Amino acid sequence: MPKFCVIGGSRYVGKLLVKRLQAADHQVTVINRGSTPAPAGTEHLTVDRNDEAALSAALGSATFDVVIDQICYTPVQAAIAARAFHGRTRRYVMTSTIEVYDPATAALDAGVTLIDTADSYHWYAGEAGHNELLVARALARYGRDTSHVLVATKGGRGRPGDGSWTVNATPAHLKRAAEASRKRLGVEAIGLYQLHKPDPSVPWAESVGALRELLDAGTIPAAGISNVTTAQIRQAHAILGDALVSVQNQYSPAVRDSEPELRLSTQLGLAFLPWSPLGGISRSSLDGPSGPTSATIAFHRIAAEHGASPQQITLAWLLTRSPTVIPVPGASRPASIQSSARAVEIELSEEEQTQLEDALPLSG
Ligand SMILES: NC(=O)c1ccc[n+]([C@@H]2O[C@H](COP(=O)([O-])OP(=O)(O)OC[C@H]3O[C@@H](n4cnc5c(N)ncnc54)[C@H](OP(=O)(O)O)[C@@H]3O)[C@@H](O)[C@H]2O)c1
């Protein structure tokens, strides 16, 4: 019986793949981090594929006829896999040989018209722009008109590769970063370029001045700012005028510190993009560790009444906060983005909005 190993075989395409292999009487070992159970009838190795020592230890003396790696996204991961599986398999099939239905393509299929990314959305050192390249690839491969899709990216932060984030909003860096983003996205001008975070070591006016220069040079037609205070919004608006079009701050039912910035953005006619609108990666803002809150109960109850998920109600609620709100929910699963896109169809009545508002912690 041929022995297959599927890396990341517990979700969507992976499940389908495992099913097909099993139907053909192949023995399947699934490797994942254990966040989701492996499909029935498979051998399951729970290990982080990015941890080379742990991966080699978990593999022990196992050998395979074919290893299918569906979640190899970076050269660093490819190198780890190549070393860990050396001598253990006759064939190693990387994700690039399988058409994975990625979240960006799912977003386009669902009618999403704004994709938010950043040059710092990568994990390993030296891979700046990784997510921008994924977005550009999804758009290029889409095969249908995507000229109505706005790709927004950001510059001014870095990821050294140890999990931490750095800030660099010097004009020189921002101008270099924007040009690099423009090239990666494969466009003449970046649809919307956002200054990711104020740099405490650089006067705000100087960082914003770099956006002015990028606008004048035609590298960007519109500018945005992120993680900002009302004073910073006012100053940027004075410098950039109508070319300042958006503010991106953290805002969700659980985190409402940016209520003043939301109000000011609405007043100035700036799009307000709440980041982590659902509360953050891998957790819902409604599922706090200390058990259900009044907000949890209200969002879940109204969700049940609409036949929707609490996340969809969260997005629908965000849309009621201001006509300029455009939530940017993150998703690693196509199903998440499809479900989020459907949230625009949900209309919350005045009464429901009041009930949610009353159940939420007091806002600033
Ligand atoms: N400007 C900034 O400084 C900054 C900082 C952080 C984030 N952001 C932006 O904000 C975006 C979103 O933030 P985030 O990813 O941290 O937090 P988030 O959108 O609040 O939460 C993402 C999580 O929610 C899940 N999810 C998404 N849609 C769902 C749905 N309809 N139903 C159920 N679960 C759903 C996702 O699941 P799956 O992964 O399983 O699909 C993921 O675990 C980022 O992509 C980025 O563009 C900006």
The ligand as an SDF file (V2000), in Angstrom:
LIG
                    3D

 48 52  0  0  0  0  0  0  0  0999 V2000
   -2.8850   48.5130   11.0140 N   0  0  0  0  0  0  0  0  0  0  0  0
   -2.4730   47.6470   11.9070 C   0  0  0  0  0  0  0  0  0  0  0  0
   -1.6040   47.9420   12.7450 O   0  0  0  0  0  0  0  0  0  0  0  0
   -3.0790   46.2860   11.9210 C   0  0  0  0  0  0  0  0  0  0  0  0
   -2.8290   45.3930   12.9850 C   0  0  0  0  0  0  0  0  0  0  0  0
   -3.4660   44.1410   12.9700 C   0  0  0  0  0  0  0  0  0  0  0  0
   -4.2940   43.8040   11.8990 C   0  0  0  0  0  0  0  0  0  0  0  0
   -4.4760   44.6830   10.8670 N   0  0  0  0  0  0  0  0  0  0  0  0
   -5.3810   44.3910    9.7350 C   0  0  0  0  0  0  0  0  0  0  0  0
   -6.6030   43.8890   10.2450 O   0  0  0  0  0  0  0  0  0  0  0  0
   -6.8850   42.6690    9.5980 C   0  0  0  0  0  0  0  0  0  0  0  0
   -7.6870   41.7590   10.5120 C   0  0  0  0  0  0  0  0  0  0  0  0
   -7.0760   41.6380   11.7670 O   0  0  0  0  0  0  0  0  0  0  0  0
   -6.8310   40.2510   12.4970 P   0  0  0  0  0  0  0  0  0  0  0  0
   -6.6700   39.1610   11.5110 O   0  0  0  0  0  0  0  0  0  0  0  0
   -5.7670   40.5160   13.4870 O   0  0  0  0  0  0  0  0  0  0  0  0
   -8.1530   40.0580   13.3680 O   0  0  0  0  0  0  0  0  0  0  0  0
   -9.6810   39.7190   13.1040 P   0  0  0  0  0  0  0  0  0  0  0  0
  -10.0770   40.0510   11.7170 O   0  0  0  0  0  0  0  0  0  0  0  0
  -10.3980   40.3790   14.2070 O   0  0  0  0  0  0  0  0  0  0  0  0
   -9.7370   38.1660   13.3630 O   0  0  0  0  0  0  0  0  0  0  0  0
   -9.2530   37.2200   12.4750 C   0  0  0  0  0  0  0  0  0  0  0  0
   -9.7230   35.8780   13.0030 C   0  0  0  0  0  0  0  0  0  0  0  0
  -11.1280   35.8070   12.8640 O   0  0  0  0  0  0  0  0  0  0  0  0
  -11.4830   34.6480   12.1440 C   0  0  0  0  0  0  0  0  0  0  0  0
  -12.5750   35.0180   11.2370 N   0  0  0  0  0  0  0  0  0  0  0  0
  -12.5580   35.9290   10.2390 C   0  0  0  0  0  0  0  0  0  0  0  0
  -13.7620   36.0490    9.6700 N   0  0  0  0  0  0  0  0  0  0  0  0
  -14.5670   35.1810   10.3140 C   0  0  0  0  0  0  0  0  0  0  0  0
  -15.9230   34.8280   10.2000 C   0  0  0  0  0  0  0  0  0  0  0  0
  -16.7320   35.4040    9.3030 N   0  0  0  0  0  0  0  0  0  0  0  0
  -16.4290   33.8900   11.0370 N   0  0  0  0  0  0  0  0  0  0  0  0
  -15.6370   33.3030   11.9630 C   0  0  0  0  0  0  0  0  0  0  0  0
  -14.3470   33.5910   12.1260 N   0  0  0  0  0  0  0  0  0  0  0  0
  -13.8100   34.5220   11.3240 C   0  0  0  0  0  0  0  0  0  0  0  0
  -10.2640   34.2500   11.3460 C   0  0  0  0  0  0  0  0  0  0  0  0
  -10.3150   32.8690   11.1730 O   0  0  0  0  0  0  0  0  0  0  0  0
   -9.4210   32.0330   10.1100 P   0  0  0  0  0  0  0  0  0  0  0  0
   -8.0240   32.5860   10.1750 O   0  0  0  0  0  0  0  0  0  0  0  0
   -9.5220   30.6590   10.6120 O   0  0  0  0  0  0  0  0  0  0  0  0
  -10.0040   32.2410    8.7490 O   0  0  0  0  0  0  0  0  0  0  0  0
   -9.1490   34.6920   12.2870 C   0  0  0  0  0  0  0  0  0  0  0  0
   -8.8980   33.7130   13.2650 O   0  0  0  0  0  0  0  0  0  0  0  0
   -5.5340   42.1120    9.2090 C   0  0  0  0  0  0  0  0  0  0  0  0
   -5.6640   41.1840    8.1700 O   0  0  0  0  0  0  0  0  0  0  0  0
   -4.8310   43.3770    8.7860 C   0  0  0  0  0  0  0  0  0  0  0  0
   -5.2030   43.6850    7.4550 O   0  0  0  0  0  0  0  0  0  0  0  0
   -3.8930   45.9100   10.8780 C   0  0  0  0  0  0  0  0  0  0  0  0
  1  2  1  0
  2  3  2  0
  2  4  1  0
  4  5  1  0
  4 48  2  0
  5  6  2  0
  6  7  1  0
  7  8  2  0
  8  9  1  0
  8 48  1  0
  9 10  1  0
  9 46  1  0
 10 11  1  0
 11 12  1  0
 11 44  1  0
 12 13  1  0
 13 14  1  0
 14 15  2  0
 14 16  1  0
 14 17  1  0
 17 18  1  0
 18 19  2  0
 18 20  1  0
 18 21  1  0
 21 22  1  0
 22 23  1  0
 23 24  1  0
 23 42  1  0
 24 25  1  0
 25 26  1  0
 25 36  1  0
 26 27  1  0
 26 35  1  0
 27 28  2  0
 28 29  1  0
 29 30  1  0
 29 35  2  0
 30 31  1  0
 30 32  2  0
 32 33  1  0
 33 34  2  0
 34 35  1  0
 36 37  1  0
 36 42  1  0
 37 38  1  0
 38 39  2  0
 38 40  1  0
 38 41  1  0
 42 43  1  0
 44 45  1  0
 44 46  1  0
 46 47  1  0
M  CHG  2   8   1  16  -1
M  END
$$$$
